[in-house]
């Protein structure tokens, strides 16, 4: 089953930009997941299980590396075209 995820990351630190870019760089390493970066969020499209497994791993990695941060995630059944 395909899914589209919209995710926003809000690190609770002044060094927020590098932490966001690190998360995006790690999520782009998954070849089966399409990634589109916007100014306020990132869209991921792929197989539901693959996307959720990647998110689980990379959110946990961000928490372990950087401490507190907020992730806002919207999940849609189906694949949206990434413009």
JOKARA-V868722 format. One record per helix or strand of 3 or more residues. SS is the DSSP state (~ for helix, > for strand). FROM is the first residue (numbers start at 1). LEN is the number of residues. If there is no record, write none. Layout:
BEGIN
ss=SS from=FROM len=LEN
ss=SS from=FROM len=LEN
END
This chain:
BEGIN
ss=> from=2 len=10
ss=~ from=16 len=12
ss=> from=34 len=4
ss=> from=42 len=6
ss=~ from=48 len=19
ss=> from=69 len=9
END
